[in-house]
Amino acid sequence: MTLETSTPTLSNTRLRTLIAAFRGKRVLVIGDMVADEYLLGRPTRISREAPVLILELDEERIIPGGAANVAVNANSLSADVFLAGVVGDDLAGTRLRNAISERHMHQEGLLTEHQRPTSTKTRIMAGSPQIVQQHIVRIDRVDTSDLPDPCKEAIIAYIQHLLPSIDAVVLSDYENGVISPEIIAACVPAARALDKVVVVDSHGSLFRFQGVTALTPNQPEAELTLGMTIHTQADLEEAGQRLLQGSQAHGVLITRGSEGMSLFETGKPPLHLPIYPLPYASEIVDTNGAGDTVAATFTLALTAGASMTEAAYLANAAAALVVRRLGCASNTPEELMSVLHE
C-alpha cells in the first residue's frame, strides 16, 4: 500500500526537552510478564539421527519480555517503573525477577503464583561471531488460564493503592491471562477519574478498554478487533476511525512495520508517518519487542506534555533504533536524542 505520508514540522529543541522530561516519571505497567530466553549456538554438523543441525551452545540469556519489556523500555528512558502481574515459582521466574531487580524497577505488585509457570518464550539462534545470528525456532511455555481470585484481588489492591501517586498506566496484554475484565474495571475508570495517562497495547479485543488516552495496536491487532483486512489507505483510515469511535479513546496509533505508523486523533486528520530515517545506514536485525518500545515511548512523551503528534514522532524514532538490535531492546534518552533531526 502506498500512503500519502507526511512528516510534521517539529522543533528539535522541543523534542529534546520532552525526552529530558521523561526522567522520574512514575509509570505503572500492568500485564503479562514474559521471560524471553535466548539460546545461542554455533552449527557444527548434521545429526545422524535426523536431518537437523547440531548446535554447540555458546550462550544463554534471559531478557524481560512481554509487559516486562514495556517496563524495561520505560526504565531505560529514565522513568521510575512499577510492575503488576505474575511469575511462577520456577527458575525462569527467579531469573526474570533478578533481571528486573538489576534495573531497580519496583516489583511489589509482581506476585509469585505457585501453581502457574512463568510465561517463557525460548528462541534458539544459530550463527557465529562472523555472521548474523539466525532465528531457527521458538518454543513457548505459556499458561493462558484466568488468574486465581486471590491473586487477581491482590493485583487489584496494589493498583488501587498506587494509582494516586503515579503519572501513567500502560496495560500490556499478551493474552496470557493477567488482563482480565476485573482488572480492567478496577484500573481504567479509576485512572481516568484521576486524570492519568492510560495507554493500552493489547493483542486481544481493543474494545474492552473504554475511554483510555490511547491504543497502540499493530495492524494485525487492529484488523482482528475490527474483523476487516486493511489493503488501502481508505481501509486504514476507516479502521482508525472505527477504533476511535468503538473505544472512545482520545487517540489510536497503529504500527505498520516497514510501512511506518499511522496516528488517528479525535477531531484531527490522520497522520501517516513513514519508517523513521536514521542518520546512518543500518540493517533491521530483529523486530521482536518493537511494539513495546512504541508503547513505552509514546506513553512517556504524553506524560511529559507532548502532543500526540510529537509522541508518535518520538515513538517512531525509538522503534527505528531498537529493530537494529538482537532481542527485545531499549533506548536511553541520549540514544533517542542522537537520532533526532529537524
N, C-alpha and C positions, 0 to 999 in steps of 0.2 A: 504494500500500500504506500503510495506517495502522498505525504501530508504537506499542507501549507504550513510549514514550521515557522516559528518566529523566535527571535532572541530578544528578551526585554532589555531595555536600556537601564542598567543598574550601576550604581557607583561602587567602585572597588573599595573606597574608604568606608562606605556604609556597610558593605558585606563583611569587611574585616571587623568592624565594630560589633556586628551581630555575633560573629564567631567568638570574639573575645568575651561576649556576654554569656556564652554557654557555661562558663566556669561557675561552679557552685549551684547551678540549678538542680533542684531536687526532683527526681523522676522516679515514679513507681512503675515497674514493669511487671505485669501480671500475665501468666500464661504457661505454656508447655516448655519446660526446661529439657534440653536435649544434650547428651554427651556425644559430640562428634569425634569419633575415633578414626585416626588415620594410621594405616599400616603401610609403611613404605619399604619396598624391597627391590632388589636387582634381579631381573630374569637371567637364569643361568643355563637352563636346558629344558627340553620337553620331557614330561613324565613318561615312564614306561607303562604306567597303569592306565593312562588316558591321554588323549591328545590335548594336554593343557600345559601351560607354563609352570615351571617351578621357580618360585621367588625365594631368594635369601633375604630374610628380614633385616633391614638396616636400622629402622627407627619406628617407634610407636609414639603417637601423640593423642592426647585428649584435649579437645578445644570446646569451650562452651558454644552450644548451638541452639537453634530454636529461639525461644524467648530469651534465653541466656545470652544469645549473640546480639539481640537488640540491646540488652543491658550493657554488654561489653562495648558496643559502639558508642552508646551514650557516655559511658565511663571514660573511654579513650578521648572523647571530646570535652573532658573535664567536668562532666556533671557528677552530682552526688546521687548514686543509684541504689534503689531499694527493690528487692525481688519478692514476688509472691507466687508460689507454685509448689510442686512436689518433686522429690527424688526418691529413689529406692534405698534400702539398706543393703547396698552392694558396693563392689569395687568401683564401678562406673560412677555411682553417686558420690563416693568419697573423693574420687579424682575430680569430679565436677565441682564439688564444694571447695576443694583445695584451689582450683583454678579461679574460682570466684573470690576466695579469701586473698589470693595473691594480688588481686586488683582492688582490694579494700572496698568491695561492694557489700551492702547490708543484706544479710540473709536470714534475719529473724523471721521473715514471712515465708521462708523456703522450708517446707515441712518434710520430714522423713516418713514415708509410708511403707511399713514393713512388708505388707502383702503385695506390693506393686514394684516391679523392676524399674530402674532408671531408664527412661527412653534413650536408646543408644543407636546411632547410625554409624556403622563401620564401613569405611571406604578403603579399598585395597588399591594401592597405587604402585605402578611398576616403572622403573627407569634407572637412571644412573646420574652421577654428578655432571656428566657431559650432555645429557638430554633432558627435555622437559618430562616430568612425571606424567604418566598416562593413567587415567582412572579405569580400572578393569571391572570392578563390581562393587555394589553396595549391599550391605546386609543390615536390615532394620530389625531391632528388638524393641517393640513398642506395645504398651498396653493402652488401648483406647477406651477402656470402660470408664464409666462415671466414677468420680471420687466417692469414697465413703462419706456419709453425712458428717461425722466428727471432724474429718479433715477439711471438708468444704466449709463447715461452720468456723473452724479456726482461721482459715484464709479470709473469710468474710470479716471476722472480728479484727484481723490485722489491717485489712483495707480500710475499714471504718475508723480505726484508731489513727491511721497515718494520713488519710486524705486531707484533713485541715492544714497539715504542715508541708505539703508538697506542692510543686508547681505544675506538674503534668503527669498524666497517666497514659501508658501505652498498653493496650490489650493485644497480646500476640498469640493468636490462635492457630495452632498446627493440627487441630482436631485430635489431640491426644487425651482429651477428657477433662482438662482443667477449666476451660472457659465454658461453664455451664450456665443455663438460664438463671439460676440462683445468684451466681457471682456477677453476671451482667446486671441483674436487677438491683443488687446491693451496691454496685460500683457506679454505673453510668449516671443514674438520676442524682445521686449524692454529689458526684464530681461536677455535674452541670450546675447544681444549686450553689456550689462553692466557686463557680466560675473558673474551673480548672481547664487547661488544655487536655482534651481526650482524643487520642489518635488510635485507630483500630487497623491492625494488619492481620487479616483473617483468611484462612484457607476455606472456611465454611461460608454459609449464607451471610451476606453482609447486612441484610435487612433485620437481623437480630439486634443490631446496635442502632438505636434511635436517638437522634439529636446530638451526636458527637461532633467534635470540632472537625475531624477529617477522617476519611477512609483512605488507605494506601494499598489497594489491591494491585496484583499484576493482571495482565489482560485475560489469561485463562480463568482467574478467580472472578473477575468481573463478568465474563461470559457465563460461568457456571451459575452465579447468582441470578442473572437475567434470563437464562435459557436461550441465549442467542449467540451467533458467531459473528465476530467483527471482521468484515472484509474491506470496508471502505471508510473514508473519513466521515461520511454521513452516518455509518453504523457506529463508529467510535463516539461521535458527538451525541447520538441518540442514547448510547449506553451511559455516557457520563451524566446526561440529564435525568435518565431514569434512576440511576443510583442516587443522585442528589435528592430527587423527589421521594423515592422509596425509603430512604434512610433519614430524611430531614437533617442530613449533615450540612455543615457550612461549606465543606469542600471535599472533592474527590480527586486523588492523584493516582492515575493509572500508569503503572510502569510497563514498558513495552519492549524490554530487552534492547536489541540492537537498533530499534526504531525510536529510542528515547522514551519520553513520558509525556502525558497529557494531563493538564490541570483543569478541573471544572469547579467553578466557584459560583455560589448563588448570586444571581444578578449581574454576572460578568460574562464576556465571551470566552470560549475555550482558549487555552494557551497550549500549543503543541511545541515541546522542546525537543530538538534533535539530540542524539547522544552527545555528551559534553566533550568538546575537543580539548584534549590535553596539549600542553605546550611542547611535548616531546612524543616521538613515535614509540609505541609500546603495544605488544600483543595482548589480547584478552587471554588470561590463563584459567580463571575459574569464576563462574558467575554465582557459585553457591554462597548464599548469605547476603547477596546484594540488596535484596528487598528489606532485610533487617537494617542495613546501613541507611537506606532511604527513610524508613520509618523513624529511626533514632535521630537522624539529622534534621528531617522535616519537623519533628516534634520540638527539638531544642531550639530551632530557628523561630518557631511560633512562640515558644516560651520567652525567647529573648526580645520579642516585639516585632518580628519580621511580618511583612505581608505574606500572603500565601504564594504570591509570585516569587518573592525573594526566597522563601523557604524551599520552593520547588527547585529554583536555580541552584541553591546550595546542595540540596539532596541529589540533584543530577550530577554535580561535580564530584560529590562524595562517592557515588556509585561508580563513576568512571575510574576512580582511583582503586577501589577495592577489587574490582574484577581483574586487575593486573597482578593479583597475588594468589597463591595457592591456599585453599581452605577459606573458612569464614575469617574475613579480615576486617580491620577497623582503621580509622584515621585519627591522627592527632589534630588539634586546631592548627598547628604550624603547617602540617602537610596539606590541609584543606586550603589554608590561605595561600600556599605556594603555587596553586594551580589557577587562582583567580585571575581573570583578565577583564578589561573593560568591554 
